[in-house]
Amino acid sequence: MGRGKIVIRRIDNCTSRQVTFSKRRKGLIKKAKELAILCDAEVGLLIFSSTGKLYECASNSMKLVIERYNKTKEENHLLNPASEMKFWQGEVTILREQLQNLRENHRQFMGEQLGGLTIKELKGLENQLEISLQGIRLKKEKILTDEIEDLNKKGNFIHQQNMELYKKVFGTSALNLESGSGCIPFGMSTSEESHLPIHLQLSRADQQT
């Protein structure tokens, strides 16, 4: 004679409920392990007792199982046409707001639509413009300085070539004689520092100017 069918409902007796929980928990964990081994499945089982105690069983790692679950759930959520449309509509709204803010900032930087700004906002806008202008000036000064340095290098190279060429053609004695008589080659000077090329330098204007 077989057992009678058990009615599935909460067991009122505390002791019986605890015994049943212990037996069925062990059986459930055993079945989960068998399923993972027999079917090569990735299984994760979490059980919380009525007292809040945690029991878990995982074929590999519970952390990896949960991460895979979250990833799969997110992918399935995006594959849903209605959810995907709602997602992209939200993205479009955000991009439109960002574009509108950029346009307003551009107009304000150009000195337009300033009527609704407070003194504090105008001061902040002025500070941003000053910082931008300072960066532009520094960049401009660096470019000019680099160009002058390049010109000085080219001048030194040409001056050196001119000296060597004149020495090869006329000789060192002719160079001294020509310098003493006032006839000097192009790019040379009769001063005591005739062997030094002229250096260009970027002059900075006065702060008040």
mmCIF file of the C-alpha atoms, coordinates in Angstrom:
data_MODEL
# 
_entry.id   MODEL 
# 
loop_
_atom_site.group_PDB 
_atom_site.id 
_atom_site.type_symbol 
_atom_site.label_atom_id 
_atom_site.label_alt_id 
_atom_site.label_comp_id 
_atom_site.label_asym_id 
_atom_site.label_entity_id 
_atom_site.label_seq_id 
_atom_site.pdbx_PDB_ins_code 
_atom_site.Cartn_x 
_atom_site.Cartn_y 
_atom_site.Cartn_z 
_atom_site.occupancy 
_atom_site.B_iso_or_equiv 
_atom_site.pdbx_formal_charge 
_atom_site.auth_seq_id 
_atom_site.auth_comp_id 
_atom_site.auth_asym_id 
_atom_site.auth_atom_id 
_atom_site.pdbx_PDB_model_num 
ATOM 1   C CA . MET A 1 1   ? 0.000  0.000  0.000   1.00 0.00 ? 1   MET A CA 1 
ATOM 2   C CA . GLY A 1 2   ? 1.527  3.281  -1.096  1.00 0.00 ? 2   GLY A CA 1 
ATOM 3   C CA . ARG A 1 3   ? 1.771  6.477  0.874   1.00 0.00 ? 3   ARG A CA 1 
ATOM 4   C CA . GLY A 1 4   ? -1.087 8.879  0.740   1.00 0.00 ? 4   GLY A CA 1 
ATOM 5   C CA . LYS A 1 5   ? -0.749 12.103 -1.180  1.00 0.00 ? 5   LYS A CA 1 
ATOM 6   C CA . ILE A 1 6   ? 0.675  14.901 0.969   1.00 0.00 ? 6   ILE A CA 1 
ATOM 7   C CA . VAL A 1 7   ? -1.140 18.213 0.893   1.00 0.00 ? 7   VAL A CA 1 
ATOM 8   C CA . ILE A 1 8   ? 1.285  20.975 -0.002  1.00 0.00 ? 8   ILE A CA 1 
ATOM 9   C CA . ARG A 1 9   ? 0.775  23.651 2.618   1.00 0.00 ? 9   ARG A CA 1 
ATOM 10  C CA . ARG A 1 10  ? 2.683  25.200 5.476   1.00 0.00 ? 10  ARG A CA 1 
ATOM 11  C CA . ILE A 1 11  ? 3.457  22.796 8.328   1.00 0.00 ? 11  ILE A CA 1 
ATOM 12  C CA . ASP A 1 12  ? 2.174  24.315 11.527  1.00 0.00 ? 12  ASP A CA 1 
ATOM 13  C CA . ASN A 1 13  ? 4.219  22.206 13.942  1.00 0.00 ? 13  ASN A CA 1 
ATOM 14  C CA . CYS A 1 14  ? 7.636  23.843 14.343  1.00 0.00 ? 14  CYS A CA 1 
ATOM 15  C CA . THR A 1 15  ? 9.537  20.583 14.968  1.00 0.00 ? 15  THR A CA 1 
ATOM 16  C CA . SER A 1 16  ? 7.951  18.769 12.033  1.00 0.00 ? 16  SER A CA 1 
ATOM 17  C CA . ARG A 1 17  ? 8.555  21.779 9.806   1.00 0.00 ? 17  ARG A CA 1 
ATOM 18  C CA . GLN A 1 18  ? 12.249 21.829 10.713  1.00 0.00 ? 18  GLN A CA 1 
ATOM 19  C CA . VAL A 1 19  ? 12.661 18.076 10.129  1.00 0.00 ? 19  VAL A CA 1 
ATOM 20  C CA . THR A 1 20  ? 10.932 18.300 6.755   1.00 0.00 ? 20  THR A CA 1 
ATOM 21  C CA . PHE A 1 21  ? 13.064 21.285 5.742   1.00 0.00 ? 21  PHE A CA 1 
ATOM 22  C CA . SER A 1 22  ? 16.281 19.424 6.606   1.00 0.00 ? 22  SER A CA 1 
ATOM 23  C CA . LYS A 1 23  ? 15.303 16.293 4.682   1.00 0.00 ? 23  LYS A CA 1 
ATOM 24  C CA . ARG A 1 24  ? 14.017 18.061 1.584   1.00 0.00 ? 24  ARG A CA 1 
ATOM 25  C CA . ARG A 1 25  ? 16.934 20.490 1.537   1.00 0.00 ? 25  ARG A CA 1 
ATOM 26  C CA . LYS A 1 26  ? 19.430 17.616 1.417   1.00 0.00 ? 26  LYS A CA 1 
ATOM 27  C CA . GLY A 1 27  ? 17.402 15.894 -1.281  1.00 0.00 ? 27  GLY A CA 1 
ATOM 28  C CA . LEU A 1 28  ? 17.150 19.070 -3.366  1.00 0.00 ? 28  LEU A CA 1 
ATOM 29  C CA . ILE A 1 29  ? 20.899 19.697 -3.141  1.00 0.00 ? 29  ILE A CA 1 
ATOM 30  C CA . LYS A 1 30  ? 21.560 16.060 -4.099  1.00 0.00 ? 30  LYS A CA 1 
ATOM 31  C CA . LYS A 1 31  ? 19.295 16.355 -7.155  1.00 0.00 ? 31  LYS A CA 1 
ATOM 32  C CA . ALA A 1 32  ? 21.003 19.630 -8.186  1.00 0.00 ? 32  ALA A CA 1 
ATOM 33  C CA . LYS A 1 33  ? 24.437 17.999 -8.070  1.00 0.00 ? 33  LYS A CA 1 
ATOM 34  C CA . GLU A 1 34  ? 23.188 15.002 -10.047 1.00 0.00 ? 34  GLU A CA 1 
ATOM 35  C CA . LEU A 1 35  ? 21.652 17.271 -12.680 1.00 0.00 ? 35  LEU A CA 1 
ATOM 36  C CA . ALA A 1 36  ? 24.939 19.163 -13.097 1.00 0.00 ? 36  ALA A CA 1 
ATOM 37  C CA . ILE A 1 37  ? 26.959 15.953 -13.479 1.00 0.00 ? 37  ILE A CA 1 
ATOM 38  C CA . LEU A 1 38  ? 24.553 13.949 -15.664 1.00 0.00 ? 38  LEU A CA 1 
ATOM 39  C CA . CYS A 1 39  ? 23.559 16.747 -18.045 1.00 0.00 ? 39  CYS A CA 1 
ATOM 40  C CA . ASP A 1 40  ? 26.715 18.906 -17.939 1.00 0.00 ? 40  ASP A CA 1 
ATOM 41  C CA . ALA A 1 41  ? 24.595 21.820 -16.773 1.00 0.00 ? 41  ALA A CA 1 
ATOM 42  C CA . GLU A 1 42  ? 25.681 24.854 -14.794 1.00 0.00 ? 42  GLU A CA 1 
ATOM 43  C CA . VAL A 1 43  ? 23.546 24.807 -11.672 1.00 0.00 ? 43  VAL A CA 1 
ATOM 44  C CA . GLY A 1 44  ? 23.285 27.306 -8.843  1.00 0.00 ? 44  GLY A CA 1 
ATOM 45  C CA . LEU A 1 45  ? 21.001 26.724 -5.868  1.00 0.00 ? 45  LEU A CA 1 
ATOM 46  C CA . LEU A 1 46  ? 20.314 29.172 -3.026  1.00 0.00 ? 46  LEU A CA 1 
ATOM 47  C CA . ILE A 1 47  ? 18.163 28.296 -0.010  1.00 0.00 ? 47  ILE A CA 1 
ATOM 48  C CA . PHE A 1 48  ? 17.260 30.525 2.943   1.00 0.00 ? 48  PHE A CA 1 
ATOM 49  C CA . SER A 1 49  ? 15.655 28.856 5.921   1.00 0.00 ? 49  SER A CA 1 
ATOM 50  C CA . SER A 1 50  ? 12.851 30.449 7.932   1.00 0.00 ? 50  SER A CA 1 
ATOM 51  C CA . THR A 1 51  ? 15.506 31.544 10.442  1.00 0.00 ? 51  THR A CA 1 
ATOM 52  C CA . GLY A 1 52  ? 17.540 33.297 7.725   1.00 0.00 ? 52  GLY A CA 1 
ATOM 53  C CA . LYS A 1 53  ? 20.308 30.709 7.407   1.00 0.00 ? 53  LYS A CA 1 
ATOM 54  C CA . LEU A 1 54  ? 21.828 30.371 3.943   1.00 0.00 ? 54  LEU A CA 1 
ATOM 55  C CA . TYR A 1 55  ? 22.462 27.103 2.107   1.00 0.00 ? 55  TYR A CA 1 
ATOM 56  C CA . GLU A 1 56  ? 23.975 27.104 -1.369  1.00 0.00 ? 56  GLU A CA 1 
ATOM 57  C CA . CYS A 1 57  ? 25.122 24.662 -4.001  1.00 0.00 ? 57  CYS A CA 1 
ATOM 58  C CA . ALA A 1 58  ? 26.843 25.448 -7.310  1.00 0.00 ? 58  ALA A CA 1 
ATOM 59  C CA . SER A 1 59  ? 28.322 23.236 -10.008 1.00 0.00 ? 59  SER A CA 1 
ATOM 60  C CA . ASN A 1 60  ? 31.206 25.643 -10.543 1.00 0.00 ? 60  ASN A CA 1 
ATOM 61  C CA . SER A 1 61  ? 31.126 28.903 -8.604  1.00 0.00 ? 61  SER A CA 1 
ATOM 62  C CA . MET A 1 62  ? 28.087 30.667 -7.217  1.00 0.00 ? 62  MET A CA 1 
ATOM 63  C CA . LYS A 1 63  ? 29.597 34.041 -8.144  1.00 0.00 ? 63  LYS A CA 1 
ATOM 64  C CA . LEU A 1 64  ? 30.108 32.979 -11.763 1.00 0.00 ? 64  LEU A CA 1 
ATOM 65  C CA . VAL A 1 65  ? 26.588 31.552 -11.914 1.00 0.00 ? 65  VAL A CA 1 
ATOM 66  C CA . ILE A 1 66  ? 25.085 34.825 -10.674 1.00 0.00 ? 66  ILE A CA 1 
ATOM 67  C CA . GLU A 1 67  ? 27.194 36.889 -13.095 1.00 0.00 ? 67  GLU A CA 1 
ATOM 68  C CA . ARG A 1 68  ? 26.100 34.687 -15.986 1.00 0.00 ? 68  ARG A CA 1 
ATOM 69  C CA . TYR A 1 69  ? 22.490 34.994 -14.862 1.00 0.00 ? 69  TYR A CA 1 
ATOM 70  C CA . ASN A 1 70  ? 22.631 38.790 -14.745 1.00 0.00 ? 70  ASN A CA 1 
ATOM 71  C CA . LYS A 1 71  ? 24.338 38.986 -18.148 1.00 0.00 ? 71  LYS A CA 1 
ATOM 72  C CA . THR A 1 72  ? 21.828 36.635 -19.774 1.00 0.00 ? 72  THR A CA 1 
ATOM 73  C CA . LYS A 1 73  ? 18.923 38.503 -18.219 1.00 0.00 ? 73  LYS A CA 1 
ATOM 74  C CA . GLU A 1 74  ? 20.264 41.817 -19.516 1.00 0.00 ? 74  GLU A CA 1 
ATOM 75  C CA . GLU A 1 75  ? 20.759 40.397 -23.028 1.00 0.00 ? 75  GLU A CA 1 
ATOM 76  C CA . ASN A 1 76  ? 17.247 38.982 -23.084 1.00 0.00 ? 76  ASN A CA 1 
ATOM 77  C CA . HIS A 1 77  ? 15.921 42.318 -21.882 1.00 0.00 ? 77  HIS A CA 1 
ATOM 78  C CA . LEU A 1 78  ? 17.608 44.149 -24.772 1.00 0.00 ? 78  LEU A CA 1 
ATOM 79  C CA . LEU A 1 79  ? 16.398 41.580 -27.287 1.00 0.00 ? 79  LEU A CA 1 
ATOM 80  C CA . ASN A 1 80  ? 12.819 42.372 -26.334 1.00 0.00 ? 80  ASN A CA 1 
ATOM 81  C CA . PRO A 1 81  ? 11.597 44.788 -29.059 1.00 0.00 ? 81  PRO A CA 1 
ATOM 82  C CA . ALA A 1 82  ? 9.479  46.885 -26.712 1.00 0.00 ? 82  ALA A CA 1 
ATOM 83  C CA . SER A 1 83  ? 12.245 47.205 -24.121 1.00 0.00 ? 83  SER A CA 1 
ATOM 84  C CA . GLU A 1 84  ? 14.844 47.944 -26.799 1.00 0.00 ? 84  GLU A CA 1 
ATOM 85  C CA . MET A 1 85  ? 12.698 50.694 -28.312 1.00 0.00 ? 85  MET A CA 1 
ATOM 86  C CA . LYS A 1 86  ? 12.156 52.233 -24.895 1.00 0.00 ? 86  LYS A CA 1 
ATOM 87  C CA . PHE A 1 87  ? 15.892 52.117 -24.216 1.00 0.00 ? 87  PHE A CA 1 
ATOM 88  C CA . TRP A 1 88  ? 16.816 53.890 -27.462 1.00 0.00 ? 88  TRP A CA 1 
ATOM 89  C CA . GLN A 1 89  ? 14.069 56.475 -26.973 1.00 0.00 ? 89  GLN A CA 1 
ATOM 90  C CA . GLY A 1 90  ? 15.644 57.334 -23.633 1.00 0.00 ? 90  GLY A CA 1 
ATOM 91  C CA . GLU A 1 91  ? 19.065 57.601 -25.285 1.00 0.00 ? 91  GLU A CA 1 
ATOM 92  C CA . VAL A 1 92  ? 17.668 59.949 -27.960 1.00 0.00 ? 92  VAL A CA 1 
ATOM 93  C CA . THR A 1 93  ? 16.103 62.161 -25.284 1.00 0.00 ? 93  THR A CA 1 
ATOM 94  C CA . ILE A 1 94  ? 19.397 62.405 -23.399 1.00 0.00 ? 94  ILE A CA 1 
ATOM 95  C CA . LEU A 1 95  ? 21.329 63.269 -26.577 1.00 0.00 ? 95  LEU A CA 1 
ATOM 96  C CA . ARG A 1 96  ? 18.805 65.970 -27.497 1.00 0.00 ? 96  ARG A CA 1 
ATOM 97  C CA . GLU A 1 97  ? 19.162 67.567 -24.070 1.00 0.00 ? 97  GLU A CA 1 
ATOM 98  C CA . GLN A 1 98  ? 22.951 67.495 -24.361 1.00 0.00 ? 98  GLN A CA 1 
ATOM 99  C CA . LEU A 1 99  ? 22.783 69.058 -27.835 1.00 0.00 ? 99  LEU A CA 1 
ATOM 100 C CA . GLN A 1 100 ? 20.466 71.800 -26.579 1.00 0.00 ? 100 GLN A CA 1 
ATOM 101 C CA . ASN A 1 101 ? 22.813 72.586 -23.693 1.00 0.00 ? 101 ASN A CA 1 
ATOM 102 C CA . LEU A 1 102 ? 25.787 72.767 -26.062 1.00 0.00 ? 102 LEU A CA 1 
ATOM 103 C CA . ARG A 1 103 ? 23.928 75.171 -28.336 1.00 0.00 ? 103 ARG A CA 1 
ATOM 104 C CA . GLU A 1 104 ? 22.989 77.411 -25.420 1.00 0.00 ? 104 GLU A CA 1 
ATOM 105 C CA . ASN A 1 105 ? 26.580 77.415 -24.143 1.00 0.00 ? 105 ASN A CA 1 
ATOM 106 C CA . HIS A 1 106 ? 27.867 78.271 -27.625 1.00 0.00 ? 106 HIS A CA 1 
ATOM 107 C CA . ARG A 1 107 ? 25.464 81.219 -27.923 1.00 0.00 ? 107 ARG A CA 1 
ATOM 108 C CA . GLN A 1 108 ? 26.486 82.474 -24.503 1.00 0.00 ? 108 GLN A CA 1 
ATOM 109 C CA . PHE A 1 109 ? 30.185 82.214 -25.385 1.00 0.00 ? 109 PHE A CA 1 
ATOM 110 C CA . MET A 1 110 ? 29.396 84.293 -28.471 1.00 0.00 ? 110 MET A CA 1 
ATOM 111 C CA . GLY A 1 111 ? 27.755 86.942 -26.262 1.00 0.00 ? 111 GLY A CA 1 
ATOM 112 C CA . GLU A 1 112 ? 24.169 86.068 -27.218 1.00 0.00 ? 112 GLU A CA 1 
ATOM 113 C CA . GLN A 1 113 ? 21.106 85.279 -25.090 1.00 0.00 ? 113 GLN A CA 1 
ATOM 114 C CA . LEU A 1 114 ? 22.605 86.627 -21.857 1.00 0.00 ? 114 LEU A CA 1 
ATOM 115 C CA . GLY A 1 115 ? 19.425 88.269 -20.592 1.00 0.00 ? 115 GLY A CA 1 
ATOM 116 C CA . GLY A 1 116 ? 18.355 85.412 -18.328 1.00 0.00 ? 116 GLY A CA 1 
ATOM 117 C CA . LEU A 1 117 ? 21.736 84.969 -16.617 1.00 0.00 ? 117 LEU A CA 1 
ATOM 118 C CA . THR A 1 118 ? 22.432 86.166 -13.080 1.00 0.00 ? 118 THR A CA 1 
ATOM 119 C CA . ILE A 1 119 ? 25.531 88.076 -11.974 1.00 0.00 ? 119 ILE A CA 1 
ATOM 120 C CA . LYS A 1 120 ? 27.058 84.865 -10.649 1.00 0.00 ? 120 LYS A CA 1 
ATOM 121 C CA . GLU A 1 121 ? 26.417 83.034 -13.921 1.00 0.00 ? 121 GLU A CA 1 
ATOM 122 C CA . LEU A 1 122 ? 27.839 85.924 -15.949 1.00 0.00 ? 122 LEU A CA 1 
ATOM 123 C CA . LYS A 1 123 ? 30.932 85.972 -13.735 1.00 0.00 ? 123 LYS A CA 1 
ATOM 124 C CA . GLY A 1 124 ? 31.411 82.241 -14.267 1.00 0.00 ? 124 GLY A CA 1 
ATOM 125 C CA . LEU A 1 125 ? 31.031 82.683 -18.031 1.00 0.00 ? 125 LEU A CA 1 
ATOM 126 C CA . GLU A 1 126 ? 33.584 85.494 -17.948 1.00 0.00 ? 126 GLU A CA 1 
ATOM 127 C CA . ASN A 1 127 ? 36.049 83.308 -16.037 1.00 0.00 ? 127 ASN A CA 1 
ATOM 128 C CA . GLN A 1 128 ? 35.642 80.494 -18.576 1.00 0.00 ? 128 GLN A CA 1 
ATOM 129 C CA . LEU A 1 129 ? 36.324 82.890 -21.426 1.00 0.00 ? 129 LEU A CA 1 
ATOM 130 C CA . GLU A 1 130 ? 39.405 84.259 -19.649 1.00 0.00 ? 130 GLU A CA 1 
ATOM 131 C CA . ILE A 1 131 ? 40.751 80.738 -19.121 1.00 0.00 ? 131 ILE A CA 1 
ATOM 132 C CA . SER A 1 132 ? 40.113 79.886 -22.774 1.00 0.00 ? 132 SER A CA 1 
ATOM 133 C CA . LEU A 1 133 ? 41.771 83.103 -23.938 1.00 0.00 ? 133 LEU A CA 1 
ATOM 134 C CA . GLN A 1 134 ? 44.791 82.445 -21.732 1.00 0.00 ? 134 GLN A CA 1 
ATOM 135 C CA . GLY A 1 135 ? 45.158 78.978 -23.232 1.00 0.00 ? 135 GLY A CA 1 
ATOM 136 C CA . ILE A 1 136 ? 44.970 80.427 -26.747 1.00 0.00 ? 136 ILE A CA 1 
ATOM 137 C CA . ARG A 1 137 ? 47.638 83.008 -25.955 1.00 0.00 ? 137 ARG A CA 1 
ATOM 138 C CA . LEU A 1 138 ? 49.951 80.381 -24.482 1.00 0.00 ? 138 LEU A CA 1 
ATOM 139 C CA . LYS A 1 139 ? 49.508 78.201 -27.548 1.00 0.00 ? 139 LYS A CA 1 
ATOM 140 C CA . LYS A 1 140 ? 50.172 81.139 -29.859 1.00 0.00 ? 140 LYS A CA 1 
ATOM 141 C CA . GLU A 1 141 ? 53.291 82.123 -27.905 1.00 0.00 ? 141 GLU A CA 1 
ATOM 142 C CA . LYS A 1 142 ? 54.588 78.553 -28.033 1.00 0.00 ? 142 LYS A CA 1 
ATOM 143 C CA . ILE A 1 143 ? 54.134 78.393 -31.812 1.00 0.00 ? 143 ILE A CA 1 
ATOM 144 C CA . LEU A 1 144 ? 55.959 81.705 -32.297 1.00 0.00 ? 144 LEU A CA 1 
ATOM 145 C CA . THR A 1 145 ? 58.745 80.642 -29.936 1.00 0.00 ? 145 THR A CA 1 
ATOM 146 C CA . ASP A 1 146 ? 59.194 77.368 -31.797 1.00 0.00 ? 146 ASP A CA 1 
ATOM 147 C CA . GLU A 1 147 ? 59.309 79.209 -35.139 1.00 0.00 ? 147 GLU A CA 1 
ATOM 148 C CA . ILE A 1 148 ? 61.935 81.660 -33.847 1.00 0.00 ? 148 ILE A CA 1 
ATOM 149 C CA . GLU A 1 149 ? 64.003 78.795 -32.441 1.00 0.00 ? 149 GLU A CA 1 
ATOM 150 C CA . ASP A 1 150 ? 63.811 77.050 -35.809 1.00 0.00 ? 150 ASP A CA 1 
ATOM 151 C CA . LEU A 1 151 ? 64.872 80.233 -37.605 1.00 0.00 ? 151 LEU A CA 1 
ATOM 152 C CA . ASN A 1 152 ? 67.824 80.652 -35.236 1.00 0.00 ? 152 ASN A CA 1 
ATOM 153 C CA . LYS A 1 153 ? 68.942 77.088 -35.927 1.00 0.00 ? 153 LYS A CA 1 
ATOM 154 C CA . LYS A 1 154 ? 68.690 77.649 -39.665 1.00 0.00 ? 154 LYS A CA 1 
ATOM 155 C CA . GLY A 1 155 ? 70.579 80.948 -39.298 1.00 0.00 ? 155 GLY A CA 1 
ATOM 156 C CA . ASN A 1 156 ? 73.367 79.274 -37.351 1.00 0.00 ? 156 ASN A CA 1 
ATOM 157 C CA . PHE A 1 157 ? 73.629 76.542 -39.948 1.00 0.00 ? 157 PHE A CA 1 
ATOM 158 C CA . ILE A 1 158 ? 73.738 79.001 -42.865 1.00 0.00 ? 158 ILE A CA 1 
ATOM 159 C CA . HIS A 1 159 ? 76.275 81.200 -41.055 1.00 0.00 ? 159 HIS A CA 1 
ATOM 160 C CA . GLN A 1 160 ? 78.526 78.208 -40.415 1.00 0.00 ? 160 GLN A CA 1 
ATOM 161 C CA . GLN A 1 161 ? 78.258 77.066 -44.027 1.00 0.00 ? 161 GLN A CA 1 
ATOM 162 C CA . ASN A 1 162 ? 79.087 80.580 -45.228 1.00 0.00 ? 162 ASN A CA 1 
ATOM 163 C CA . MET A 1 163 ? 82.203 80.699 -43.077 1.00 0.00 ? 163 MET A CA 1 
ATOM 164 C CA . GLU A 1 164 ? 83.414 77.265 -44.206 1.00 0.00 ? 164 GLU A CA 1 
ATOM 165 C CA . LEU A 1 165 ? 82.717 78.010 -47.855 1.00 0.00 ? 165 LEU A CA 1 
ATOM 166 C CA . TYR A 1 166 ? 84.628 81.295 -47.770 1.00 0.00 ? 166 TYR A CA 1 
ATOM 167 C CA . LYS A 1 167 ? 87.582 79.585 -46.066 1.00 0.00 ? 167 LYS A CA 1 
ATOM 168 C CA . LYS A 1 168 ? 87.659 76.877 -48.746 1.00 0.00 ? 168 LYS A CA 1 
ATOM 169 C CA . VAL A 1 169 ? 87.576 79.425 -51.586 1.00 0.00 ? 169 VAL A CA 1 
ATOM 170 C CA . PHE A 1 170 ? 89.886 82.173 -50.249 1.00 0.00 ? 170 PHE A CA 1 
ATOM 171 C CA . GLY A 1 171 ? 91.645 80.582 -47.289 1.00 0.00 ? 171 GLY A CA 1 
ATOM 172 C CA . THR A 1 172 ? 91.928 81.671 -43.664 1.00 0.00 ? 172 THR A CA 1 
ATOM 173 C CA . SER A 1 173 ? 94.540 84.353 -44.380 1.00 0.00 ? 173 SER A CA 1 
ATOM 174 C CA . ALA A 1 174 ? 92.337 85.886 -47.035 1.00 0.00 ? 174 ALA A CA 1 
ATOM 175 C CA . LEU A 1 175 ? 89.443 85.933 -44.552 1.00 0.00 ? 175 LEU A CA 1 
ATOM 176 C CA . ASN A 1 176 ? 91.563 87.864 -42.021 1.00 0.00 ? 176 ASN A CA 1 
ATOM 177 C CA . LEU A 1 177 ? 92.844 90.208 -44.748 1.00 0.00 ? 177 LEU A CA 1 
ATOM 178 C CA . GLU A 1 178 ? 89.398 90.860 -46.161 1.00 0.00 ? 178 GLU A CA 1 
ATOM 179 C CA . SER A 1 179 ? 88.006 91.530 -42.696 1.00 0.00 ? 179 SER A CA 1 
ATOM 180 C CA . GLY A 1 180 ? 90.773 94.057 -41.962 1.00 0.00 ? 180 GLY A CA 1 
ATOM 181 C CA . SER A 1 181 ? 90.332 95.875 -45.280 1.00 0.00 ? 181 SER A CA 1 
ATOM 182 C CA . GLY A 1 182 ? 86.581 96.205 -44.936 1.00 0.00 ? 182 GLY A CA 1 
ATOM 183 C CA . CYS A 1 183 ? 85.673 93.649 -47.638 1.00 0.00 ? 183 CYS A CA 1 
ATOM 184 C CA . ILE A 1 184 ? 83.840 90.874 -45.809 1.00 0.00 ? 184 ILE A CA 1 
ATOM 185 C CA . PRO A 1 185 ? 81.803 87.955 -47.093 1.00 0.00 ? 185 PRO A CA 1 
ATOM 186 C CA . PHE A 1 186 ? 78.045 87.982 -46.956 1.00 0.00 ? 186 PHE A CA 1 
ATOM 187 C CA . GLY A 1 187 ? 76.592 87.248 -43.489 1.00 0.00 ? 187 GLY A CA 1 
ATOM 188 C CA . MET A 1 188 ? 79.828 88.203 -41.604 1.00 0.00 ? 188 MET A CA 1 
ATOM 189 C CA . SER A 1 189 ? 80.587 91.150 -39.343 1.00 0.00 ? 189 SER A CA 1 
ATOM 190 C CA . THR A 1 190 ? 83.804 93.057 -38.623 1.00 0.00 ? 190 THR A CA 1 
ATOM 191 C CA . SER A 1 191 ? 82.981 93.252 -34.902 1.00 0.00 ? 191 SER A CA 1 
ATOM 192 C CA . GLU A 1 192 ? 84.778 91.179 -32.308 1.00 0.00 ? 192 GLU A CA 1 
ATOM 193 C CA . GLU A 1 193 ? 81.844 88.713 -32.271 1.00 0.00 ? 193 GLU A CA 1 
ATOM 194 C CA . SER A 1 194 ? 81.726 88.241 -36.034 1.00 0.00 ? 194 SER A CA 1 
ATOM 195 C CA . HIS A 1 195 ? 81.808 84.474 -35.599 1.00 0.00 ? 195 HIS A CA 1 
ATOM 196 C CA . LEU A 1 196 ? 78.501 84.496 -33.687 1.00 0.00 ? 196 LEU A CA 1 
ATOM 197 C CA . PRO A 1 197 ? 75.177 84.511 -35.582 1.00 0.00 ? 197 PRO A CA 1 
ATOM 198 C CA . ILE A 1 198 ? 72.356 86.863 -34.684 1.00 0.00 ? 198 ILE A CA 1 
ATOM 199 C CA . HIS A 1 199 ? 69.701 85.286 -32.442 1.00 0.00 ? 199 HIS A CA 1 
ATOM 200 C CA . LEU A 1 200 ? 66.045 86.202 -32.781 1.00 0.00 ? 200 LEU A CA 1 
ATOM 201 C CA . GLN A 1 201 ? 63.929 86.451 -29.649 1.00 0.00 ? 201 GLN A CA 1 
ATOM 202 C CA . LEU A 1 202 ? 60.199 86.846 -29.002 1.00 0.00 ? 202 LEU A CA 1 
ATOM 203 C CA . SER A 1 203 ? 59.530 90.082 -27.103 1.00 0.00 ? 203 SER A CA 1 
ATOM 204 C CA . ARG A 1 204 ? 56.541 90.183 -24.776 1.00 0.00 ? 204 ARG A CA 1 
ATOM 205 C CA . ALA A 1 205 ? 54.375 93.285 -24.562 1.00 0.00 ? 205 ALA A CA 1 
ATOM 206 C CA . ASP A 1 206 ? 53.844 95.109 -21.285 1.00 0.00 ? 206 ASP A CA 1 
ATOM 207 C CA . GLN A 1 207 ? 51.004 93.703 -19.176 1.00 0.00 ? 207 GLN A CA 1 
ATOM 208 C CA . GLN A 1 208 ? 49.087 97.017 -19.195 1.00 0.00 ? 208 GLN A CA 1 
ATOM 209 C CA . THR A 1 209 ? 49.478 97.289 -22.983 1.00 0.00 ? 209 THR A CA 1 
# 
